[in-house]
Amino acid sequence: MLYEKALDSTKSTPFTPNISFVCALKKALEMIKKEGIENVVSRHNRLKERLRLGVRRIGLKLLVENDKEASSAITAIYPPSGISVADVRKAYAQDWDLKVADGQLDLKGKIFRVGHLGFVSDRDIEMTLTVTEKVMQKLKTNS
């Protein structure tokens, strides 16, 4: 209602617009255009496959076993038996200054999630796998 009224009377917004969001969106769209949408999709699929392969090599179980059905945006991983998701997230944050997400709804506390959508590179995935292996080693030693 306030937006309609402001547009009708002043051709403006009733509050300060989120300029930084608009600028970030413009930059993100420029990056997508430069890389090419087909290349963006291909990169996300490659990153998903690399992360999933690495997670399996570390010995962790994936929530979605079928690679073709797995998301190209985020990978859900079960922690090893006897290690809590809270401890996994704490180790990533304290030791590596990285954040991994908890599960949602009935998966909260059962899985942790690693995102790989957006401005993510092969190097980021390799670093994530190295950190994941170190986090698991630490937590297994401490349990």
N, C-alpha and C positions, 0 to 999 in steps of 0.2 A: 504494500500500500504506500509506504513512504517513498519507495523507488519510483512508482508510477507518478505520484504527485510531483516529485522533484523533476522527473523527466518532462512532464507536461508543462510545468511552470518555468523551470530554469534550464532545461536541456542538460542537466547535470545529475550527479548522484547526491543522496542526502547525507552521506558519510564519505570519509576519505577512502577512495578505492585502493585495493591492494596492489599497488604499482609494482612492488617487487615480485609478486606472483605473476603478473602479466609479463614482466621482463624475463623472468625465468622460463615461462612457457614459450615465449618468442624464441629464446636461445635454444631451448630443447627442440623445438620444431625446425629451427635452422640446422641443428646437428643431425636430426633425422633425415632432412632433405639432402644434406651433404653426403651422408653415408649411404642413403638410398634405403627405402623401406624394405626391399627384399633382403638387403644385406643386414639390416637391423634384425629381422626375423631369423635369418640364418645364424647370426652371431648369438642370439639368445638360445637358440636350439643347441648350438655347439657348446656354449657355457653350461647349459643344463646337463648335457651328456658327459662333459668332462667332470663336473662336480659329482654326478651320480656314480660314475666309474670310480673316482677317488674315494668317495664315502664307502663304497663296497670294499675297496682295497684295504681301507682302515679297519674293516670288520664291523661296520655299523649297518643296521637294518633301515631301509627306507620305508616310509609309510605307503607310498605307491610303488609297487614292485615293477609294474609294466612301464618301460621307458617311453613307449608311444603315448601312454595316457598321462604321463607326468607333466606338470606345469613347466613352462619355460620361464616363469617369473620367480618361483620360489620352490625350494626343496624341503620336504618335511622328513626329519630323521629321528629315530628312536635312540635314546641314550642306552649305553650298555646296562645290563642288569645290575642293580645295586647302586646306580648313579642317578641322582635326581636331575630333572630338567633345571631346577633352580640352581643347583651347583654348577651345571654346565654353563648356564647363562652368566653366573657370577664369575666363573673362571675366564670366560671370553672377555668380560667387561674389565675385571681387575687386572688381569695379566696382559691383555692385548689391546685394551681400549676399543673393543669391537662389540657390537650388539647382535645377538640372534634373538629371534622372536620365540615366545612360548606358543604352544598350541592354543586353539580356540575351542570354546564350548566343551564338548565331551573329550577333546584331545588336550585340554589345558593340563599341564603337568605331566603329559605322557610323551610328547614330542617336542623338539625344537626345530625352528625353521630358519633356513639360510636364504636370503633374497639374492637374486641375480638378474634383476630387471633394471634397465636404464643404463646409466653410464658405468658399465661394468666391463672389465677386460679379462683376457686369459690370465694375465698376471694376478688379477684380483682372485680368481678362482684358485690358482696355485697357492697363493698366500693363505687363502681360507682353508685349503686342505692341510697345509703344513700346520697352521694354528689348531685346527680341529684335532689332528693327530697328537699334538703336544698337550692340548687340553685333556684329551682322553687318557693319555699316559699319566698325567698329573693326578687326575681324579681316581684312576684305578690304583695308583700308589697310595693315595690317601684314604682309600675306602677299606 
